[in-house]
């Protein structure tokens, strides 16, 4: 059993999470067959996982190239504020091209993941959005040439 942040998950909960992470559209009936449980019991477990904020969202995974978001970049940023201040992170998170904002340890303060159509739109993002956040002192950009693996699924233990 895993206990973290006052959330307790047993083997059945973990099995449900593995099945749902593989395919969030999996039916309760299918999960019930896999887990040798009644569909109503599986549904109740899923509802409890949602209430506990273990399952936080259901989404569709879209090919970025299909919507002309071919350029992926990771941007390291240094900010002028003290450690623990989230003002810059909050401002970065409001920008629609920004997919992820991470507060990091090391020389930089933030690691930001963005997707844009091309290098010109990346430059416009920096000029029109990032430059307006006055606490940003420096930016280092890494443009991804090719992605070998990109996975949002978590490694859920078997316990």
N, CA, C and O of each residue as an XYZ file, in Angstrom:
636
protein
N       0.840     -1.177      0.000
C       0.000      0.000      0.000
C       0.891      1.248      0.000
O       1.919      1.283      0.677
N       0.489      2.270     -0.764
C       1.227      3.530     -0.833
C       0.454      4.583     -0.055
O      -0.757      4.728     -0.222
N       1.165      5.317      0.799
C       0.541      6.421      1.531
C       1.398      7.656      1.324
O       2.558      7.692      1.735
N       0.827      8.665      0.688
C       1.539      9.918      0.470
C       0.526     11.042      0.511
O      -0.563     10.928     -0.051
N       0.882     12.119      1.172
C      -0.029     13.262      1.294
C      -1.394     12.823      1.807
O      -2.425     13.319      1.351
N      -1.397     11.904      2.745
C      -2.628     11.384      3.345
C      -3.528     10.664      2.343
O      -4.728     10.530      2.580
N      -2.969     10.204      1.236
C      -3.736      9.433      0.266
C      -3.255      7.995      0.350
O      -2.062      7.721      0.216
N      -4.176      7.090      0.569
C      -3.845      5.679      0.691
C      -4.375      4.942     -0.544
O      -5.564      5.009     -0.855
N      -3.489      4.248     -1.230
C      -3.873      3.500     -2.426
C      -3.508      2.034     -2.243
O      -2.376      1.704     -1.889
N      -4.477      1.158     -2.487
C      -4.192     -0.268     -2.389
C      -3.932     -0.849     -3.785
O      -3.886     -0.113     -4.770
N      -3.763     -2.175     -3.859
C      -3.446     -2.844     -5.123
C      -4.521     -2.603     -6.182
O      -4.208     -2.407     -7.356
N      -5.768     -2.619     -5.769
C      -6.880     -2.425     -6.717
C      -6.861     -1.000     -7.266
O      -7.028     -0.796     -8.469
N      -6.659     -0.020     -6.394
C      -6.573      1.374     -6.839
C      -5.452      1.524     -7.868
O      -5.640      2.148     -8.912
N      -4.289      0.950     -7.568
C      -3.144      1.055     -8.477
C      -3.432      0.371     -9.807
O      -3.026      0.866    -10.858
N      -4.127     -0.759     -9.771
C      -4.485     -1.465    -11.010
C      -5.453     -0.619    -11.839
O      -5.325     -0.546    -13.061
N      -6.409      0.010    -11.183
C      -7.351      0.898    -11.885
C      -6.591      2.051    -12.529
O      -6.844      2.392    -13.684
N      -5.666      2.648    -11.796
C      -4.884      3.761    -12.341
C      -4.067      3.331    -13.559
O      -3.983      4.069    -14.541
N      -3.465      2.141    -13.500
C      -2.703      1.648    -14.663
C      -3.609      1.498    -15.874
O      -3.248      1.917    -16.973
N      -4.785      0.903    -15.685
C      -5.723      0.701    -16.795
C      -6.207      2.031    -17.362
O      -6.282      2.203    -18.578
N      -6.531      2.962    -16.486
C      -7.066      4.244    -16.944
C      -5.992      5.116    -17.580
O      -6.273      5.886    -18.498
N      -4.773      4.996    -17.094
C      -3.694      5.782    -17.675
C      -3.374      5.292    -19.086
O      -3.019      6.080    -19.962
N      -3.504      4.004    -19.288
C      -3.284      3.423    -20.611
C      -4.354      3.904    -21.593
O      -4.063      4.192    -22.754
N      -5.589      3.985    -21.110
C      -6.709      4.429    -21.942
C      -7.776      5.013    -21.028
O      -8.513      4.270    -20.380
N      -7.862      6.335    -20.971
C      -8.820      6.964    -20.055
C     -10.271      6.725    -20.469
O     -11.193      7.008    -19.704
N     -10.471      6.206    -21.675
C     -11.833      5.904    -22.127
C     -12.233      4.460    -21.838
O     -13.295      4.012    -22.272
N     -11.396      3.734    -21.113
C     -11.711      2.342    -20.794
C     -13.020      2.301    -19.999
O     -13.255      3.131    -19.121
N     -13.851      1.335    -20.321
C     -15.155      1.251    -19.650
C     -15.022      0.582    -18.286
O     -14.093     -0.185    -18.036
N     -15.967      0.890    -17.420
C     -16.009      0.231    -16.110
C     -16.190     -1.270    -16.277
O     -15.630     -2.055    -15.511
N     -16.962     -1.668    -17.268
C     -17.191     -3.093    -17.512
C     -15.875     -3.783    -17.871
O     -15.576     -4.861    -17.357
N     -15.089     -3.163    -18.752
C     -13.796     -3.747    -19.131
C     -12.864     -3.827    -17.917
O     -12.221     -4.851    -17.686
N     -12.797     -2.740    -17.145
C     -11.937     -2.756    -15.958
C     -12.418     -3.815    -14.965
O     -11.607     -4.511    -14.353
N     -13.724     -3.933    -14.809
C     -14.280     -4.921    -13.881
C     -13.874     -6.341    -14.288
O     -13.546     -7.167    -13.435
N     -13.897     -6.619    -15.594
C     -13.479     -7.944    -16.079
C     -11.999     -8.167    -15.806
O     -11.601     -9.236    -15.343
N     -11.181     -7.148    -16.094
C      -9.731     -7.247    -15.870
C      -9.412     -7.481    -14.393
O      -8.505     -8.245    -14.062
N     -10.155     -6.824    -13.518
C      -9.869     -6.866    -12.088
C     -10.707     -7.906    -11.341
O     -10.558     -8.089    -10.133
N     -11.594     -8.586    -12.084
C     -12.495     -9.590    -11.506
C     -13.313     -8.983    -10.368
O     -13.369     -9.503     -9.253
N     -13.946     -7.855    -10.706
C     -14.782     -7.130     -9.746
C     -16.113     -6.801    -10.417
O     -16.271     -6.966    -11.627
N     -17.052     -6.343     -9.626
C     -18.323     -5.869    -10.164
C     -18.121     -4.464    -10.739
O     -17.382     -3.662    -10.166
N     -18.778     -4.160    -11.877
C     -18.646     -2.819    -12.464
C     -19.006     -1.702    -11.483
O     -18.372     -0.647    -11.496
N     -19.996     -1.915    -10.647
C     -20.390     -0.885     -9.683
C     -19.272     -0.622     -8.667
O     -19.082      0.515     -8.235
N     -18.541     -1.660     -8.289
C     -17.432     -1.498     -7.343
C     -16.287     -0.712     -7.985
O     -15.644      0.113     -7.336
N     -16.046     -0.982     -9.266
C     -15.001     -0.248     -9.984
C     -15.397      1.221    -10.107
O     -14.577      2.110     -9.874
N     -16.637      1.472    -10.470
C     -17.122      2.847    -10.592
C     -16.967      3.596     -9.274
O     -16.546      4.753     -9.265
N     -17.299      2.954     -8.176
C     -17.165      3.574     -6.859
C     -15.700      3.897     -6.549
O     -15.395      4.954     -5.998
N     -14.807      2.983     -6.904
C     -13.374      3.213     -6.692
C     -12.891      4.405     -7.521
O     -12.145      5.249     -7.024
N     -13.314      4.473     -8.773
C     -12.907      5.575     -9.652
C     -13.405      6.906     -9.091
O     -12.664      7.888     -9.066
N     -14.646      6.935     -8.647
C     -15.194      8.165     -8.055
C     -14.388      8.595     -6.835
O     -14.145      9.787     -6.647
N     -13.973      7.644     -6.006
C     -13.167      7.975     -4.819
C     -11.791      8.484     -5.230
O     -11.256      9.395     -4.599
N     -11.216      7.910     -6.276
C      -9.917      8.382     -6.770
C     -10.029      9.810     -7.304
O      -9.104     10.608     -7.151
N     -11.151     10.125     -7.921
C     -11.394     11.499     -8.387
C     -11.556     12.447     -7.194
O     -10.984     13.537     -7.182
N     -12.327     12.033     -6.204
C     -12.558     12.872     -5.016
C     -11.275     13.148     -4.248
O     -11.111     14.229     -3.683
N     -10.367     12.185     -4.223
C      -9.093     12.338     -3.523
C      -8.061     13.108     -4.358
O      -6.932     13.321     -3.914
N      -8.451     13.521     -5.558
C      -7.547     14.201     -6.492
C      -6.365     13.329     -6.921
O      -5.290     13.842     -7.231
N      -6.569     12.023     -6.936
C      -5.580     11.115     -7.511
C      -5.741     11.169     -9.024
O      -4.760     11.311     -9.754
N      -6.975     11.056     -9.491
C      -7.304     11.294    -10.904
C      -7.735     12.745    -10.990
O      -8.744     13.138    -10.404
N      -6.963     13.546    -11.725
C      -7.227     14.987    -11.735
C      -7.882     15.472    -13.016
O      -8.469     16.554    -13.033
N      -7.794     14.687    -14.099
C      -8.322     15.186    -15.368
C      -8.376     14.057    -16.386
O      -7.598     13.105    -16.312
N      -9.293     14.168    -17.332
C      -9.360     13.262    -18.480
C      -9.125     14.119    -19.719
O      -9.798     15.131    -19.909
N      -8.177     13.722    -20.562
C      -7.858     14.527    -21.737
C      -7.618     13.650    -22.955
O      -7.463     12.434    -22.849
N      -7.590     14.295    -24.111
C      -7.204     13.635    -25.355
C      -5.774     14.062    -25.674
O      -5.430     15.233    -25.512
N      -4.961     13.153    -26.114
C      -3.579     13.463    -26.498
C      -3.570     13.751    -27.993
O      -3.920     12.881    -28.792
N      -3.177     14.957    -28.380
C      -3.242     15.415    -29.767
C      -1.839     15.529    -30.334
O      -0.934     16.022    -29.661
N      -1.655     15.084    -31.549
C      -0.371     15.192    -32.242
C      -0.109     16.681    -32.493
O      -0.875     17.318    -33.216
N       0.954     17.248    -31.915
C       1.219     18.683    -32.085
C       1.364     19.108    -33.552
O       0.956     20.212    -33.913
N       1.930     18.261    -34.385
C       2.105     18.604    -35.807
C       0.755     18.747    -36.514
O       0.635     19.511    -37.472
N      -0.254     18.019    -36.048
C      -1.580     18.087    -36.665
C      -2.219     19.459    -36.484
O      -3.078     19.854    -37.273
N      -1.805     20.188    -35.447
C      -2.341     21.525    -35.194
C      -1.256     22.584    -35.386
O      -1.321     23.670    -34.809
N      -0.272     22.252    -36.197
C       0.813     23.150    -36.614
C       1.630     23.702    -35.443
O       2.031     24.866    -35.452
N       1.871     22.864    -34.444
C       2.751     23.245    -33.340
C       3.993     22.357    -33.419
O       4.205     21.476    -32.586
N       4.789     22.612    -34.426
C       5.920     21.738    -34.747
C       7.182     22.052    -33.955
O       8.065     21.201    -33.849
N       7.286     23.251    -33.399
C       8.510     23.620    -32.692
C       8.315     23.432    -31.182
O       7.423     24.020    -30.571
N       9.173     22.599    -30.611
C       9.178     22.353    -29.174
C      10.466     22.928    -28.612
O      11.548     22.678    -29.143
N      10.350     23.698    -27.542
C      11.538     24.296    -26.925
C      11.422     24.222    -25.413
O      10.338     24.300    -24.835
N      12.591     24.067    -24.798
C      12.712     24.149    -23.344
C      13.507     25.402    -23.041
O      14.577     25.622    -23.608
N      12.983     26.219    -22.150
C      13.594     27.513    -21.869
C      13.944     27.583    -20.387
O      13.083     27.449    -19.518
N      15.230     27.797    -20.126
C      15.698     27.995    -18.754
C      15.698     29.486    -18.477
O      16.169     30.277    -19.294
N      15.175     29.863    -17.339
C      15.074     31.281    -16.995
C      15.615     31.544    -15.604
O      15.471     30.730    -14.692
N      16.234     32.687    -15.469
C      16.693     33.180    -14.175
C      15.842     34.402    -13.849
O      15.602     35.250    -14.709
N      15.390     34.483    -12.605
C      14.553     35.609    -12.189
C      15.231     36.382    -11.069
O      16.134     35.877    -10.401
N      14.783     37.604    -10.879
C      15.422     38.504     -9.909
C      14.901     38.351     -8.493
O      15.473     38.931     -7.570
N      13.847     37.599     -8.294
C      13.254     37.507     -6.954
C      13.915     36.433     -6.104
O      14.762     35.676     -6.578
N      13.517     36.382     -4.860
C      14.116     35.434     -3.917
C      13.551     34.031     -4.111
O      12.495     33.845     -4.716
N      14.275     33.055     -3.587
C      13.871     31.656     -3.672
C      12.514     31.477     -3.005
O      12.260     32.021     -1.930
N      11.661     30.721     -3.644
C      10.345     30.447     -3.081
C       9.254     31.380     -3.573
O       8.072     31.110     -3.358
N       9.623     32.466     -4.225
C       8.640     33.399     -4.772
C       8.073     32.794     -6.056
O       8.837     32.388     -6.932
N       6.774     32.729     -6.179
C       6.159     32.103     -7.353
C       5.515     33.106     -8.303
O       4.771     32.712     -9.202
N       5.784     34.371     -8.123
C       5.181     35.409     -8.959
C       5.498     35.187    -10.436
O       4.602     35.220    -11.280
N       6.763     34.962    -10.741
C       7.165     34.752    -12.134
C       6.530     33.489    -12.688
O       6.035     33.482    -13.815
N       6.542     32.434    -11.912
C       5.943     31.167    -12.352
C       4.467     31.340    -12.675
O       3.972     30.793    -13.661
N       3.774     32.094    -11.850
C       2.346     32.354    -12.075
C       2.136     33.114    -13.387
O       1.223     32.800    -14.151
N       2.975     34.104    -13.642
C       2.875     34.874    -14.892
C       3.189     33.998    -16.103
O       2.505     34.081    -17.123
N       4.217     33.166    -15.995
C       4.577     32.265    -17.098
C       3.442     31.288    -17.398
O       3.150     31.005    -18.560
N       2.810     30.782    -16.357
C       1.728     29.810    -16.514
C       0.509     30.383    -17.245
O      -0.290     29.624    -17.792
N       0.361     31.684    -17.260
C      -0.771     32.333    -17.939
C      -0.591     32.397    -19.454
O      -1.556     32.643    -20.177
N       0.623     32.180    -19.941
C       0.912     32.303    -21.372
C       0.461     31.029    -22.086
O       0.870     29.929    -21.713
N      -0.373     31.176    -23.103
C      -1.012     30.010    -23.722
C      -0.045     29.046    -24.397
O      -0.336     27.851    -24.455
N       1.070     29.502    -24.899
C       2.034     28.612    -25.549
C       2.845     27.794    -24.547
O       3.481     26.805    -24.910
N       2.816     28.212    -23.304
C       3.566     27.529    -22.252
C       2.796     26.285    -21.814
O       1.649     26.368    -21.376
N       3.449     25.139    -21.942
C       2.818     23.880    -21.544
C       3.188     23.472    -20.128
O       2.374     22.873    -19.425
N       4.398     23.786    -19.702
C       4.860     23.394    -18.375
C       5.737     24.496    -17.799
O       6.491     25.149    -18.521
N       5.627     24.695    -16.491
C       6.509     25.613    -15.764
C       7.003     24.860    -14.537
O       6.209     24.412    -13.710
N       8.319     24.726    -14.428
C       8.921     24.026    -13.297
C       9.862     24.977    -12.567
O      10.693     25.637    -13.190
N       9.731     25.043    -11.252
C      10.690     25.768    -10.428
C      11.812     24.775    -10.164
O      11.572     23.673     -9.670
N      13.045     25.169    -10.497
C      14.155     24.221    -10.454
C      15.288     24.691     -9.543
O      15.378     25.867     -9.191
N      16.137     23.754     -9.177
C      17.344     24.051     -8.414
C      18.489     24.235     -9.397
O      18.458     23.687    -10.499
N      19.476     24.988     -9.011
C      20.637     25.198     -9.861
C      20.803     26.659    -10.204
O      20.309     27.538     -9.497
N      21.506     26.915    -11.301
C      21.780     28.293    -11.714
C      20.531     29.042    -12.139
O      20.430     30.252    -11.938
N      19.587     28.334    -12.723
C      18.354     28.974    -13.193
C      17.228     28.759    -12.184
O      17.335     27.927    -11.282
N      16.159     29.516    -12.351
C      15.013     29.439    -11.445
C      13.866     28.606    -12.020
O      13.141     27.939    -11.281
N      13.712     28.650    -13.339
C      12.567     28.010    -13.989
C      13.002     27.238    -15.222
O      13.952     27.608    -15.912
N      12.280     26.155    -15.478
C      12.386     25.434    -16.738
C      10.988     25.435    -17.333
O      10.034     24.964    -16.713
N      10.880     25.968    -18.538
C       9.578     26.171    -19.175
C       9.551     25.405    -20.496
O      10.493     25.473    -21.285
N       8.465     24.679    -20.722
C       8.270     23.946    -21.980
C       7.247     24.703    -22.814
O       6.152     25.008    -22.341
N       7.611     25.006    -24.067
C       6.691     25.721    -24.955
C       6.589     25.005    -26.299
O       7.513     24.311    -26.723
N       5.467     25.185    -26.945
C       5.262     24.712    -28.322
C       4.763     25.880    -29.149
O       3.837     26.590    -28.758
N       5.396     26.068    -30.301
C       4.975     27.113    -31.238
C       5.024     26.545    -32.650
O       5.441     25.406    -32.858
N       4.598     27.341    -33.607
C       4.573     26.859    -34.989
C       5.962     26.820    -35.611
O       6.280     25.901    -36.366
N       6.791     27.816    -35.297
C       8.121     27.898    -35.916
C       8.999     28.842    -35.115
O       8.577     29.367    -34.084
N      10.229     29.060    -35.590
C      11.164     29.908    -34.847
C      10.705     31.366    -34.781
O      10.974     32.059    -33.800
N      10.019     31.826    -35.817
C       9.511     33.204    -35.791
C       8.460     33.376    -34.695
O       8.439     34.398    -34.008
N       7.595     32.389    -34.533
C       6.575     32.491    -33.480
C       7.198     32.324    -32.092
O       6.691     32.873    -31.114
N       8.296     31.567    -32.005
C       9.021     31.472    -30.735
C       9.627     32.830    -30.389
O       9.562     33.273    -29.242
N      10.203     33.474    -31.370
C      10.785     34.806    -31.142
C       9.701     35.805    -30.732
O       9.914     36.627    -29.840
N       8.553     35.730    -31.377
C       7.435     36.610    -31.017
C       6.968     36.340    -29.588
O       6.623     37.271    -28.861
N       6.956     35.085    -29.189
C       6.588     34.727    -27.821
C       7.554     35.367    -26.833
O       7.139     35.919    -25.814
N       8.827     35.290    -27.138
C       9.821     35.891    -26.244
C       9.690     37.407    -26.203
O       9.745     38.015    -25.134
N       9.518     38.008    -27.370
C       9.429     39.465    -27.469
C       8.133     39.999    -26.862
O       8.147     40.999    -26.143
N       7.018     39.333    -27.150
C       5.709     39.865    -26.766
C       5.215     39.410    -25.389
O       4.404     40.091    -24.762
N       5.705     38.266    -24.925
C       5.192     37.744    -23.646
C       6.252     37.701    -22.559
O       6.079     38.294    -21.494
N       7.352     36.999    -22.826
C       8.372     36.852    -21.792
C       9.002     38.186    -21.419
O       9.301     38.424    -20.249
N       9.205     39.049    -22.393
C       9.860     40.338    -22.109
C       9.012     41.236    -21.211
O       9.536     42.167    -20.599
N       7.715     40.970    -21.126
C       6.825     41.775    -20.277
C       6.861     41.346    -18.815
O       6.332     42.041    -17.947
N       7.482     40.204    -18.543
C       7.621     39.743    -17.157
C       8.922     40.337    -16.645
O      10.006     39.835    -16.942
N       8.808     41.395    -15.884
C       9.974     42.207    -15.509
C      10.954     41.497    -14.581
O      12.104     41.921    -14.461
N      10.523     40.434    -13.931
C      11.417     39.727    -13.013
C      12.377     38.774    -13.725
O      13.334     38.297    -13.115
N      12.136     38.491    -15.006
C      13.028     37.599    -15.746
C      14.320     38.344    -16.075
O      14.298     39.404    -16.701
N      15.441     37.773    -15.643
C      16.748     38.385    -15.886
C      17.453     37.805    -17.098
O      18.095     38.531    -17.857
N      17.332     36.483    -17.282
C      18.003     35.861    -18.424
C      17.218     34.654    -18.904
O      16.470     34.026    -18.155
N      17.415     34.352    -20.177
C      16.719     33.240    -20.830
C      17.728     32.463    -21.665
O      18.522     33.049    -22.401
N      17.691     31.126    -21.541
C      18.462     30.242    -22.404
C      17.482     29.268    -23.028
O      16.739     28.591    -22.318
N      17.475     29.194    -24.346
C      16.501     28.381    -25.053
C      17.166     27.189    -25.714
O      18.211     27.315    -26.352
N      16.545     26.034    -25.554
C      16.982     24.815    -26.226
C      15.844     24.373    -27.132
O      14.749     24.065    -26.661
N      16.108     24.345    -28.436
C      15.100     23.918    -29.408
C      15.277     22.430    -29.660
O      16.394     21.970    -29.899
N      14.201     21.682    -29.610
C      14.220     20.238    -29.821
C      14.227     19.967    -31.322
O      13.364     20.456    -32.050
N      15.193     19.192    -31.775
C      15.278     18.827    -33.186
C      14.439     17.601    -33.510
O      13.817     17.525    -34.569
N      14.429     16.650    -32.597
C      13.654     15.423    -32.795
C      13.331     14.833    -31.433
O      14.175     14.838    -30.537
N      12.122     14.326    -31.271
C      11.713     13.710    -30.015
C      11.738     12.207    -30.169
O      11.077     11.657    -31.051
N      12.491     11.540    -29.321
C      12.582     10.086    -29.341
C      11.496      9.489    -28.448
O      10.877      8.486    -28.802
N      11.273     10.097    -27.307
C      10.235      9.636    -26.386
C       9.649     10.834    -25.665
O      10.374     11.693    -25.163
N       8.342     10.879    -25.620
C       7.622     11.890    -24.835
C       6.406     11.192    -24.262
O       5.504     10.794    -24.999
N       6.384     11.048    -22.975
C       5.328     10.269    -22.343
C       4.850     10.990    -21.094
O       5.658     11.422    -20.272
N       3.559     11.116    -20.954
C       3.027     11.757    -19.752
C       2.573     10.715    -18.729
O       2.162     11.066    -17.623
N       2.646      9.442    -19.099
C       2.221      8.402    -18.175
C       3.238      8.216    -17.057
O       4.448      8.279    -17.276
N       2.722      7.988    -15.862
C       3.556      7.751    -14.696
C       3.817      6.254    -14.546
O       3.001      5.432    -14.962
N       4.935      5.912    -13.964
C       5.233      4.528    -13.650
C       4.525      4.194    -12.340
O       4.970      4.594    -11.264
N       3.431      3.465    -12.442
C       2.618      3.131    -11.271
C       3.099      1.795    -10.723
O       3.167      0.817    -11.467
N       3.435      1.734     -9.432
C       3.965      0.500     -8.858
C       2.951     -0.641     -8.885
O       1.743     -0.412     -8.946
N       3.449     -1.844     -8.841
C       2.611     -3.038     -8.860
C       2.059     -3.403     -7.482
O       1.080     -4.145     -7.399
N       2.646     -2.912     -6.423
C       2.360     -3.300     -5.032
C       1.055     -3.912     -4.860
O       0.689     -4.283     -3.745
